[in-house]
Amino acid sequence: MAVLELTNISKHFGAIQAVNDVSLSIEPGQVVGLMGDNGAGKSTLVKMIAGNFRPSHGSMQMDGKDLVLHKPVEARQHGIEIVHQDLALCNNLTAAANVYLGRELRRGVGPFRILDYASMYKRAGQIFAELKSETRPRDLVKQMSGGQRQAVAIARTMLSQAKIVLMDEPTAAISVRQVAEVLNLIRHLRDQGIAVVLISHRMPDVFTVADRVIVMRRGRKVADKTIASSSPEEVTGLITGAIEQV
Amino acid sequence: MALTIDQPIEHKQQSLPARLFASQTFWVVIAVILACLFLSFATDAFATSKNLYNITRNITFVAIIALGMTFVIITGGIDLSVGSVLCLSSMVLAVTMHAGYSIEVGIIASIATALAIGAFNGILIAYLGFPPFVVTLGMLSIARSLAMVASNNTVVFQFGPDHAKLLALGGGAWVFGIANPVLYMILLALITGFILRWTKFGRHIFAIGGNEHAATLTGVPVRQIKVTVYMISALSAGIAGVIETGWLGAVTTNIGTGMELQVIAATVIGGANLAGGVGTAFGAIVGAALIEVIRNSLGLLGINAFWQGVFIGGAILLAVLFDRIRNFRRSD
Protein backbone atom coordinates (compact mmCIF):
# COMPACT_ATOMS: atom_id res chain seq x y z
CA MET A 1 0.00 0.00 0.00
CA ALA A 2 1.19 3.49 -0.76
CA VAL A 3 2.58 5.40 2.21
CA LEU A 4 1.59 8.70 0.66
CA GLU A 5 -0.98 9.29 -2.01
CA LEU A 6 -1.84 12.61 -3.64
CA THR A 7 -5.07 12.86 -5.62
CA ASN A 8 -5.72 15.72 -8.06
CA ILE A 9 -3.74 18.22 -6.00
CA SER A 10 -3.78 21.84 -7.21
CA LYS A 11 -2.45 25.00 -5.68
CA HIS A 12 -2.90 28.52 -6.94
CA PHE A 13 -1.67 31.81 -5.54
CA GLY A 14 -4.15 34.34 -6.87
CA ALA A 15 -4.07 33.98 -10.63
CA ILE A 16 -0.88 31.92 -10.65
CA GLN A 17 -1.42 28.19 -10.96
CA ALA A 18 1.67 26.77 -9.23
CA VAL A 19 0.56 23.13 -9.14
CA ASN A 20 -2.11 21.83 -11.46
CA ASP A 21 -4.02 18.58 -10.92
CA VAL A 22 -1.15 16.39 -9.77
CA SER A 23 -1.73 12.82 -8.60
CA LEU A 24 1.00 10.51 -7.42
CA SER A 25 1.65 7.76 -4.93
CA ILE A 26 4.80 6.82 -3.07
CA GLU A 27 5.55 3.35 -1.75
CA PRO A 28 7.48 2.54 1.45
CA GLY A 29 11.20 2.06 0.89
CA GLN A 30 11.09 3.77 -2.46
CA VAL A 31 13.34 6.60 -3.57
CA VAL A 32 11.54 8.99 -5.88
CA GLY A 33 13.40 11.67 -7.77
CA LEU A 34 11.32 14.82 -8.23
CA MET A 35 12.70 16.87 -11.09
CA GLY A 36 11.78 19.98 -12.96
CA ASP A 37 13.04 23.40 -13.89
CA ASN A 38 12.81 26.39 -11.58
CA GLY A 39 9.18 27.38 -11.22
CA ALA A 40 7.91 23.95 -12.31
CA GLY A 41 6.02 23.52 -9.04
CA LYS A 42 8.35 21.10 -7.21
CA SER A 43 8.81 23.30 -4.18
CA THR A 44 5.13 24.15 -3.93
CA LEU A 45 4.24 20.47 -4.13
CA VAL A 46 6.76 19.61 -1.42
CA LYS A 47 5.60 22.46 0.78
CA MET A 48 2.07 21.08 0.66
CA ILE A 49 3.31 17.68 1.80
CA ALA A 50 5.39 19.39 4.49
CA GLY A 51 2.42 21.32 5.85
CA ASN A 52 3.65 24.79 4.83
CA PHE A 53 0.83 25.30 2.30
CA ARG A 54 -2.66 23.84 2.09
CA PRO A 55 -3.75 22.56 -1.33
CA SER A 56 -6.39 24.63 -3.12
CA HIS A 57 -7.95 21.45 -4.48
CA GLY A 58 -7.46 17.73 -4.14
CA SER A 59 -6.65 15.47 -1.24
CA MET A 60 -3.73 13.73 0.39
CA GLN A 61 -3.81 10.35 2.03
CA MET A 62 -1.29 8.71 4.29
CA ASP A 63 -1.49 4.93 4.79
CA GLY A 64 -4.98 5.08 3.35
CA LYS A 65 -6.22 7.74 5.78
CA ASP A 66 -7.00 11.33 4.85
CA LEU A 67 -4.19 13.73 5.67
CA VAL A 68 -4.92 17.39 6.37
CA LEU A 69 -2.00 19.51 7.53
CA HIS A 70 -2.26 22.98 8.98
CA LYS A 71 1.37 23.53 9.93
CA PRO A 72 4.78 21.85 9.63
CA VAL A 73 4.69 20.41 13.16
CA GLU A 74 1.66 18.31 12.20
CA ALA A 75 3.49 16.86 9.22
CA ARG A 76 6.26 15.79 11.54
CA GLN A 77 3.74 14.16 13.87
CA HIS A 78 2.48 12.11 10.94
CA GLY A 79 5.97 10.85 10.18
CA ILE A 80 6.81 13.29 7.38
CA GLU A 81 10.31 14.70 7.84
CA ILE A 82 11.99 17.37 5.75
CA VAL A 83 15.67 17.99 5.10
CA HIS A 84 15.77 21.64 4.13
CA GLN A 85 17.97 22.89 1.35
CA ASP A 86 20.01 25.05 3.73
CA LEU A 87 19.93 22.15 6.24
CA ALA A 88 18.67 24.41 9.06
CA LEU A 89 21.68 23.77 11.29
CA CYS A 90 23.05 25.92 14.10
CA ASN A 91 26.83 26.25 13.70
CA ASN A 92 27.40 27.08 17.35
CA LEU A 93 25.84 23.84 18.64
CA THR A 94 27.09 20.27 18.66
CA ALA A 95 25.93 17.63 16.21
CA ALA A 96 23.78 16.00 18.90
CA ALA A 97 22.23 19.32 19.89
CA ASN A 98 21.32 19.97 16.27
CA VAL A 99 19.82 16.52 15.81
CA TYR A 100 17.61 17.06 18.85
CA LEU A 101 16.85 20.73 18.21
CA GLY A 102 13.23 21.44 19.10
CA ARG A 103 12.70 18.00 20.66
CA GLU A 104 15.40 17.81 23.32
CA LEU A 105 15.38 14.87 25.69
CA ARG A 106 15.04 15.75 29.34
CA ARG A 107 15.11 13.90 32.61
CA GLY A 108 13.80 14.70 36.06
CA VAL A 109 10.38 14.98 37.65
CA GLY A 110 7.51 17.38 37.01
CA PRO A 111 8.65 20.90 36.21
CA PHE A 112 12.21 20.17 37.38
CA ARG A 113 13.60 18.68 34.23
CA ILE A 114 17.07 19.13 32.85
CA LEU A 115 18.60 18.32 29.49
CA ASP A 116 19.61 14.69 29.23
CA TYR A 117 23.00 15.16 27.57
CA ALA A 118 24.07 11.53 28.01
CA SER A 119 21.05 10.05 26.27
CA MET A 120 21.17 12.59 23.44
CA TYR A 121 24.86 11.96 22.77
CA LYS A 122 24.29 8.22 22.88
CA ARG A 123 21.28 8.12 20.59
CA ALA A 124 22.80 10.63 18.14
CA GLY A 125 25.94 8.49 18.07
CA GLN A 126 23.86 5.40 17.28
CA ILE A 127 22.09 7.17 14.44
CA PHE A 128 25.38 8.36 12.93
CA ALA A 129 26.65 4.79 13.21
CA GLU A 130 23.52 3.50 11.46
CA LEU A 131 24.10 6.04 8.74
CA LYS A 132 27.73 4.86 8.51
CA SER A 133 28.73 8.49 8.97
CA GLU A 134 31.91 9.50 10.76
CA THR A 135 30.15 12.46 12.35
CA ARG A 136 30.75 12.66 16.09
CA PRO A 137 27.91 13.77 18.37
CA ARG A 138 30.06 16.16 20.42
CA ASP A 139 31.61 18.01 17.49
CA LEU A 140 30.48 21.51 16.70
CA VAL A 141 28.68 21.79 13.39
CA LYS A 142 30.85 24.73 12.32
CA GLN A 143 33.85 22.39 12.19
CA MET A 144 32.16 19.91 9.85
CA SER A 145 32.41 19.16 6.16
CA GLY A 146 29.41 19.47 3.88
CA GLY A 147 28.82 15.72 3.93
CA GLN A 148 28.90 15.57 7.72
CA ARG A 149 26.46 18.46 7.91
CA GLN A 150 24.12 16.56 5.62
CA ALA A 151 24.43 13.58 7.94
CA VAL A 152 23.37 15.74 10.89
CA ALA A 153 20.35 17.05 8.99
CA ILE A 154 19.42 13.55 7.87
CA ALA A 155 19.95 12.11 11.38
CA ARG A 156 17.15 14.41 12.54
CA THR A 157 14.69 12.57 10.35
CA MET A 158 15.58 9.29 12.07
CA LEU A 159 14.75 10.38 15.62
CA SER A 160 11.13 9.47 15.31
CA GLN A 161 9.62 6.74 13.18
CA ALA A 162 9.63 8.68 9.93
CA LYS A 163 7.63 7.17 7.09
CA ILE A 164 8.65 9.59 4.41
CA VAL A 165 11.61 11.94 4.12
CA LEU A 166 11.56 14.91 1.74
CA MET A 167 15.02 16.11 0.74
CA ASP A 168 15.33 19.48 -0.94
CA GLU A 169 18.45 19.68 -3.15
CA PRO A 170 20.68 17.76 -0.71
CA THR A 171 23.58 17.62 -3.16
CA ALA A 172 23.45 21.14 -4.52
CA ALA A 173 26.38 22.71 -2.70
CA ILE A 174 28.82 19.96 -1.77
CA SER A 175 31.88 18.27 -3.24
CA VAL A 176 31.81 15.17 -5.41
CA ARG A 177 33.06 12.89 -2.65
CA GLN A 178 30.46 14.25 -0.28
CA VAL A 179 27.73 13.68 -2.85
CA ALA A 180 28.60 9.98 -2.71
CA GLU A 181 28.26 10.11 1.07
CA VAL A 182 24.84 11.70 0.85
CA LEU A 183 23.63 9.20 -1.72
CA ASN A 184 24.72 6.46 0.67
CA LEU A 185 22.72 8.10 3.45
CA ILE A 186 19.69 8.04 1.18
CA ARG A 187 20.17 4.32 0.54
CA HIS A 188 20.32 3.69 4.30
CA LEU A 189 17.01 5.45 4.77
CA ARG A 190 15.51 3.37 1.96
CA ASP A 191 16.84 0.12 3.45
CA GLN A 192 14.92 0.88 6.62
CA GLY A 193 11.68 1.05 4.68
CA ILE A 194 11.51 4.84 4.64
CA ALA A 195 10.23 6.47 1.47
CA VAL A 196 12.50 9.25 0.20
CA VAL A 197 11.50 12.06 -2.12
CA LEU A 198 14.64 13.55 -3.60
CA ILE A 199 14.20 16.97 -5.13
CA SER A 200 17.20 17.58 -7.30
CA HIS A 201 18.55 19.36 -10.34
CA ARG A 202 21.39 16.88 -10.67
CA MET A 203 20.53 14.18 -13.21
CA PRO A 204 23.37 11.79 -12.18
CA ASP A 205 22.23 11.74 -8.54
CA VAL A 206 18.66 10.88 -9.40
CA PHE A 207 19.72 8.18 -11.83
CA THR A 208 22.17 6.70 -9.30
CA VAL A 209 19.91 6.41 -6.30
CA ALA A 210 16.25 6.76 -7.30
CA ASP A 211 13.84 3.96 -8.20
CA ARG A 212 11.40 6.27 -9.91
CA VAL A 213 11.46 9.70 -11.44
CA ILE A 214 8.66 12.23 -11.51
CA VAL A 215 9.08 15.22 -13.80
CA MET A 216 7.11 18.43 -13.44
CA ARG A 217 6.72 21.21 -15.94
CA ARG A 218 4.67 24.37 -15.46
CA GLY A 219 2.73 22.94 -12.55
CA ARG A 220 1.82 19.66 -14.21
CA LYS A 221 3.20 16.19 -13.79
CA VAL A 222 4.56 15.27 -17.22
CA ALA A 223 6.23 11.96 -16.40
CA ASP A 224 6.17 9.33 -13.67
CA LYS A 225 8.17 6.24 -14.55
CA THR A 226 10.76 3.84 -13.27
CA ILE A 227 14.39 4.80 -13.64
CA ALA A 228 15.01 1.61 -15.60
CA SER A 229 12.51 2.63 -18.26
CA SER A 230 13.78 6.18 -18.63
CA SER A 231 17.01 7.89 -19.53
CA PRO A 232 18.71 11.18 -18.68
CA GLU A 233 18.11 12.35 -22.24
CA GLU A 234 14.39 11.70 -21.98
CA VAL A 235 14.15 13.43 -18.60
CA THR A 236 16.07 16.44 -19.90
CA GLY A 237 13.63 16.62 -22.80
CA LEU A 238 10.70 16.45 -20.39
CA ILE A 239 12.11 19.17 -18.14
CA THR A 240 12.74 21.58 -20.98
CA GLY A 241 9.53 20.77 -22.83
CA ALA A 242 11.23 19.25 -25.89
CA ILE A 243 9.20 16.14 -25.06
CA GLU A 244 5.62 17.02 -24.17
CA GLN A 245 4.55 14.14 -21.99
CA VAL A 246 5.06 10.39 -21.55
CA MET B 1 35.29 0.27 10.37
CA ALA B 2 33.86 -1.15 13.60
CA LEU B 3 36.54 0.69 15.52
CA THR B 4 35.87 4.05 13.95
CA ILE B 5 32.19 3.88 14.76
CA ASP B 6 32.42 3.42 18.52
CA GLN B 7 35.60 5.35 19.07
CA PRO B 8 34.32 8.77 18.02
CA ILE B 9 31.38 8.54 20.42
CA GLU B 10 33.76 8.25 23.36
CA HIS B 11 36.17 10.75 21.92
CA LYS B 12 35.98 14.20 23.46
CA GLN B 13 36.13 17.08 21.08
CA GLN B 14 39.12 18.81 22.67
CA SER B 15 41.25 18.19 25.74
CA LEU B 16 40.65 20.39 28.78
CA PRO B 17 43.77 22.58 28.51
CA ALA B 18 43.15 23.16 24.81
CA ARG B 19 39.62 24.29 25.55
CA LEU B 20 40.83 26.57 28.34
CA PHE B 21 43.41 28.29 26.16
CA ALA B 22 40.82 28.80 23.45
CA SER B 23 38.42 30.46 25.84
CA GLN B 24 38.35 34.22 26.12
CA THR B 25 36.91 34.01 29.64
CA PHE B 26 40.03 32.15 30.77
CA TRP B 27 42.33 34.92 29.56
CA VAL B 28 40.19 37.58 31.17
CA VAL B 29 40.40 35.68 34.47
CA ILE B 30 44.18 35.65 34.09
CA ALA B 31 44.13 39.38 33.37
CA VAL B 32 42.05 40.06 36.50
CA ILE B 33 44.37 37.93 38.67
CA LEU B 34 47.51 39.57 37.28
CA ALA B 35 46.03 43.04 37.78
CA CYS B 36 45.13 42.18 41.37
CA LEU B 37 48.60 40.79 42.09
CA PHE B 38 50.26 43.82 40.55
CA LEU B 39 48.07 46.21 42.53
CA SER B 40 48.69 44.34 45.79
CA PHE B 41 52.42 44.93 45.41
CA ALA B 42 52.30 48.34 43.79
CA THR B 43 49.92 49.96 46.27
CA ASP B 44 49.21 49.62 49.95
CA ALA B 45 45.54 50.39 49.63
CA PHE B 46 44.48 47.62 47.22
CA ALA B 47 44.69 44.44 49.28
CA THR B 48 42.89 45.86 52.29
CA SER B 49 39.67 44.25 53.40
CA LYS B 50 37.83 47.54 53.02
CA ASN B 51 38.94 48.04 49.42
CA LEU B 52 38.18 44.43 48.49
CA TYR B 53 34.74 44.80 50.11
CA ASN B 54 34.16 47.89 47.97
CA ILE B 55 35.37 46.28 44.77
CA THR B 56 33.29 43.13 45.15
CA ARG B 57 30.22 45.19 45.93
CA ASN B 58 30.80 47.62 43.05
CA ILE B 59 31.09 44.74 40.63
CA THR B 60 27.66 43.43 41.50
CA PHE B 61 25.36 46.02 39.97
CA VAL B 62 26.97 45.81 36.55
CA ALA B 63 27.43 42.05 36.90
CA ILE B 64 23.80 41.30 37.78
CA ILE B 65 22.55 43.19 34.74
CA ALA B 66 25.30 41.64 32.61
CA LEU B 67 23.83 38.24 33.54
CA GLY B 68 20.46 39.31 32.13
CA MET B 69 22.13 40.94 29.13
CA THR B 70 23.91 37.67 28.40
CA PHE B 71 20.59 36.02 27.53
CA VAL B 72 19.76 38.81 25.09
CA ILE B 73 23.21 38.87 23.51
CA ILE B 74 23.25 35.09 23.03
CA THR B 75 20.07 35.39 20.95
CA GLY B 76 21.88 37.99 18.84
CA GLY B 77 19.94 40.92 20.26
CA ILE B 78 20.90 43.89 22.41
CA ASP B 79 19.20 45.80 25.22
CA LEU B 80 20.22 49.44 25.55
CA SER B 81 17.44 50.27 27.99
CA VAL B 82 18.85 48.52 31.10
CA GLY B 83 20.33 51.64 32.71
CA SER B 84 17.04 53.50 32.41
CA VAL B 85 15.05 50.47 33.55
CA LEU B 86 17.27 50.28 36.62
CA CYS B 87 16.48 53.93 37.29
CA LEU B 88 12.74 53.47 36.76
CA SER B 89 12.50 50.41 39.01
CA SER B 90 14.53 52.14 41.72
CA MET B 91 12.21 55.10 41.48
CA VAL B 92 9.03 53.00 41.54
CA LEU B 93 10.34 51.23 44.64
CA ALA B 94 11.31 54.51 46.28
CA VAL B 95 8.09 56.32 45.50
CA THR B 96 5.91 53.38 46.54
CA MET B 97 7.68 52.96 49.85
CA HIS B 98 7.84 56.70 50.42
CA ALA B 99 4.06 56.74 50.07
CA GLY B 100 3.88 54.44 53.09
CA TYR B 101 3.60 50.99 51.50
CA SER B 102 5.60 48.05 52.81
CA ILE B 103 8.86 46.87 51.26
CA GLU B 104 7.10 43.83 49.79
CA VAL B 105 4.62 46.00 47.90
CA GLY B 106 7.46 48.26 46.79
CA ILE B 107 9.53 45.41 45.42
CA ILE B 108 6.57 43.79 43.67
CA ALA B 109 5.63 47.10 42.03
CA SER B 110 9.23 47.72 40.99
CA ILE B 111 9.84 44.25 39.55
CA ALA B 112 6.45 44.24 37.82
CA THR B 113 7.36 47.54 36.15
CA ALA B 114 10.64 46.10 34.92
CA LEU B 115 8.94 42.97 33.57
CA ALA B 116 6.29 45.03 31.81
CA ILE B 117 8.98 47.07 30.07
CA GLY B 118 10.86 43.91 29.09
CA ALA B 119 7.66 42.42 27.68
CA PHE B 120 6.98 45.61 25.73
CA ASN B 121 10.50 45.59 24.23
CA GLY B 122 10.26 41.87 23.47
CA ILE B 123 6.87 42.03 21.78
CA LEU B 124 7.93 44.88 19.49
CA ILE B 125 11.09 42.98 18.59
CA ALA B 126 9.73 39.45 18.26
CA TYR B 127 6.24 39.97 16.90
CA LEU B 128 6.47 43.27 15.03
CA GLY B 129 10.01 42.78 13.75
CA PHE B 130 11.49 46.01 15.12
CA PRO B 131 15.30 46.04 15.33
CA PRO B 132 16.36 45.49 18.98
CA PHE B 133 18.75 48.42 18.83
CA VAL B 134 15.98 50.87 17.94
CA VAL B 135 13.35 49.53 20.33
CA THR B 136 15.64 49.54 23.34
CA LEU B 137 17.16 52.90 22.39
CA GLY B 138 13.65 54.31 22.46
CA MET B 139 13.01 52.63 25.79
CA LEU B 140 16.25 54.08 27.16
CA SER B 141 14.66 57.47 26.72
CA ILE B 142 11.13 56.50 27.74
CA ALA B 143 12.01 54.69 30.98
CA ARG B 144 14.20 57.47 32.33
CA SER B 145 11.57 60.02 31.46
CA LEU B 146 8.93 57.94 33.29
CA ALA B 147 11.22 57.83 36.32
CA MET B 148 11.33 61.63 36.28
CA VAL B 149 7.56 61.78 35.98
CA ALA B 150 7.11 59.33 38.87
CA SER B 151 9.35 61.30 41.21
CA ASN B 152 8.80 64.77 39.76
CA ASN B 153 12.60 64.69 39.32
CA THR B 154 13.33 64.87 43.04
CA VAL B 155 15.70 62.87 45.19
CA VAL B 156 13.90 60.25 47.31
CA PHE B 157 15.74 59.25 50.47
CA GLN B 158 12.91 58.43 52.88
CA PHE B 159 11.38 55.03 52.32
CA GLY B 160 8.46 55.01 54.76
CA PRO B 161 7.91 52.44 57.52
CA ASP B 162 10.26 49.79 56.04
CA HIS B 163 13.14 52.22 55.52
CA ALA B 164 15.55 50.22 57.70
CA LYS B 165 14.66 46.90 56.06
CA LEU B 166 15.44 48.26 52.60
CA LEU B 167 18.81 49.63 53.68
CA ALA B 168 19.68 46.30 55.32
CA LEU B 169 18.66 44.41 52.17
CA GLY B 170 21.06 46.35 49.99
CA GLY B 171 23.68 47.63 52.39
CA GLY B 172 24.02 44.78 54.90
CA ALA B 173 26.42 41.87 55.06
CA TRP B 174 24.50 38.95 56.51
CA VAL B 175 26.90 36.10 55.78
CA PHE B 176 30.62 36.08 56.75
CA GLY B 177 30.90 39.84 56.22
CA ILE B 178 30.35 39.50 52.48
CA ALA B 179 28.30 42.42 51.16
CA ASN B 180 24.71 41.33 50.47
CA PRO B 181 24.75 42.45 46.81
CA VAL B 182 27.65 40.04 46.24
CA LEU B 183 25.58 37.17 47.60
CA TYR B 184 22.69 38.07 45.31
CA MET B 185 25.10 38.23 42.38
CA ILE B 186 26.52 34.79 43.10
CA LEU B 187 23.04 33.30 43.49
CA LEU B 188 21.84 34.88 40.23
CA ALA B 189 24.99 33.77 38.41
CA LEU B 190 24.40 30.18 39.51
CA ILE B 191 20.79 30.34 38.34
CA THR B 192 21.84 31.86 35.00
CA GLY B 193 24.55 29.26 34.48
CA PHE B 194 22.09 26.49 35.25
CA ILE B 195 19.47 27.82 32.83
CA LEU B 196 21.97 28.24 30.01
CA ARG B 197 23.52 24.81 30.38
CA TRP B 198 20.77 22.54 31.61
CA THR B 199 17.40 23.71 30.35
CA LYS B 200 15.63 23.40 27.06
CA PHE B 201 15.03 27.15 27.19
CA GLY B 202 18.78 27.76 27.45
CA ARG B 203 19.49 25.44 24.54
CA HIS B 204 16.92 27.26 22.41
CA ILE B 205 18.48 30.63 23.20
CA PHE B 206 21.78 29.42 21.78
CA ALA B 207 19.98 27.94 18.77
CA ILE B 208 18.29 31.27 18.00
CA GLY B 209 21.63 33.07 18.20
CA GLY B 210 23.27 30.45 15.99
CA ASN B 211 20.65 30.31 13.25
CA GLU B 212 17.27 31.84 13.90
CA HIS B 213 15.80 30.48 10.68
CA ALA B 214 16.87 26.94 11.58
CA ALA B 215 15.40 27.31 15.05
CA THR B 216 12.06 28.34 13.52
CA LEU B 217 12.07 25.45 11.04
CA THR B 218 12.79 22.88 13.74
CA GLY B 219 9.85 24.04 15.84
CA VAL B 220 11.61 26.18 18.46
CA PRO B 221 9.12 28.80 19.76
CA VAL B 222 11.39 31.64 18.66
CA ARG B 223 9.03 34.55 19.34
CA GLN B 224 8.05 33.52 22.86
CA ILE B 225 11.70 32.95 23.72
CA LYS B 226 12.73 36.36 22.40
CA VAL B 227 10.08 38.08 24.50
CA THR B 228 11.27 36.11 27.52
CA VAL B 229 14.94 37.10 27.11
CA TYR B 230 14.07 40.81 27.01
CA MET B 231 11.94 40.28 30.12
CA ILE B 232 14.89 38.57 31.82
CA SER B 233 17.17 41.44 30.87
CA ALA B 234 14.73 44.00 32.27
CA LEU B 235 14.18 41.83 35.34
CA SER B 236 17.91 41.80 36.06
CA ALA B 237 17.95 45.60 35.76
CA GLY B 238 14.98 45.74 38.14
CA ILE B 239 16.69 43.49 40.69
CA ALA B 240 19.88 45.56 40.45
CA GLY B 241 17.74 48.68 40.92
CA VAL B 242 16.16 47.37 44.12
CA ILE B 243 19.53 46.35 45.56
CA GLU B 244 21.26 49.56 44.55
CA THR B 245 18.48 51.61 46.12
CA GLY B 246 18.99 49.77 49.40
CA TRP B 247 22.73 50.25 49.18
CA LEU B 248 22.69 53.96 48.28
CA GLY B 249 19.82 54.86 50.58
CA ALA B 250 18.69 57.48 48.10
CA VAL B 251 17.45 57.55 44.50
CA THR B 252 17.96 60.26 41.95
CA THR B 253 16.79 60.24 38.35
CA ASN B 254 20.31 59.98 36.99
CA ILE B 255 21.12 56.68 38.68
CA GLY B 256 22.22 54.12 36.07
CA THR B 257 23.04 56.71 33.40
CA GLY B 258 25.39 55.19 30.83
CA MET B 259 25.27 51.87 32.64
CA GLU B 260 24.13 49.99 29.51
CA LEU B 261 27.57 50.52 28.02
CA GLN B 262 29.38 49.12 31.05
CA VAL B 263 27.01 46.15 31.08
CA ILE B 264 27.48 45.40 27.40
CA ALA B 265 31.23 45.89 27.82
CA ALA B 266 31.29 43.40 30.71
CA THR B 267 29.37 40.84 28.67
CA VAL B 268 31.58 41.23 25.62
CA ILE B 269 34.84 41.24 27.60
CA GLY B 270 33.64 38.06 29.30
CA GLY B 271 33.44 36.31 25.94
CA ALA B 272 29.88 36.82 24.68
CA ASN B 273 29.65 37.50 20.96
CA LEU B 274 27.45 40.39 19.81
CA ALA B 275 26.66 38.39 16.67
CA GLY B 276 24.89 35.87 18.91
CA GLY B 277 25.26 32.22 19.81
CA VAL B 278 28.03 32.56 22.40
CA GLY B 279 28.05 33.63 26.06
CA THR B 280 28.31 32.40 29.64
CA ALA B 281 27.23 33.53 33.11
CA PHE B 282 30.77 33.24 34.44
CA GLY B 283 32.04 35.38 31.57
CA ALA B 284 29.60 38.16 32.46
CA ILE B 285 30.84 38.22 36.06
CA VAL B 286 34.51 38.10 35.06
CA GLY B 287 33.98 40.88 32.53
CA ALA B 288 32.34 43.05 35.18
CA ALA B 289 35.21 42.25 37.54
CA LEU B 290 37.85 43.33 35.03
CA ILE B 291 36.10 46.65 34.44
CA GLU B 292 35.85 47.32 38.16
CA VAL B 293 39.47 46.37 38.84
CA ILE B 294 40.57 48.76 36.08
CA ARG B 295 38.45 51.55 37.57
CA ASN B 296 39.68 50.86 41.07
CA SER B 297 43.33 50.63 40.09
CA LEU B 298 43.27 53.93 38.23
CA GLY B 299 42.11 55.59 41.42
CA LEU B 300 44.69 53.85 43.58
CA LEU B 301 47.54 54.52 41.16
CA GLY B 302 46.66 58.18 41.18
CA ILE B 303 45.75 58.35 37.49
CA ASN B 304 43.27 61.04 36.56
CA ALA B 305 39.73 59.57 36.58
CA PHE B 306 39.10 61.09 33.14
CA TRP B 307 41.26 58.31 31.71
CA GLN B 308 38.78 55.65 32.86
CA GLY B 309 36.84 55.58 29.61
CA VAL B 310 40.02 55.06 27.60
CA PHE B 311 41.07 52.04 29.63
CA ILE B 312 37.63 50.42 29.67
CA GLY B 313 37.15 51.08 25.96
CA GLY B 314 40.63 49.68 25.36
CA ALA B 315 39.71 46.52 27.27
CA ILE B 316 36.65 46.03 25.05
CA LEU B 317 38.68 46.42 21.87
CA LEU B 318 41.37 44.10 23.19
CA ALA B 319 38.81 41.43 24.05
CA VAL B 320 37.30 41.57 20.56
CA LEU B 321 40.80 41.60 19.04
CA PHE B 322 41.62 38.29 20.77
CA ASP B 323 38.40 36.87 19.40
CA ARG B 324 39.35 37.97 15.88
CA ILE B 325 42.84 36.47 16.19
CA ARG B 326 41.38 33.12 17.26
CA ASN B 327 39.01 33.18 14.31
CA PHE B 328 41.85 33.94 11.88
CA ARG B 329 43.79 30.98 13.20
CA ARG B 330 40.78 28.71 12.93
CA SER B 331 40.11 29.64 9.32
CA ASP B 332 43.74 29.04 8.29
Interface residues (C-beta under 8 A of the other chain):
Chain A: P72 V73 R76 H84 D86 L87 A88 L89 C90 N91 N92 L93 T94 A97 L101 G102 R103 E104 R106 R113 I114 L115 Y121 K122 G125 F128 A129 K132 E134 T135 R136 P137 R138 D139 L140 R156
Chain B: M1 T4 I5 D6 P8 I9 H11 K12 Q13 R197 W198 T199 K200 R203 F206 A207 G209 G210 N211 H213 A214 A215 L217 T218 G219 V220 G277 V278
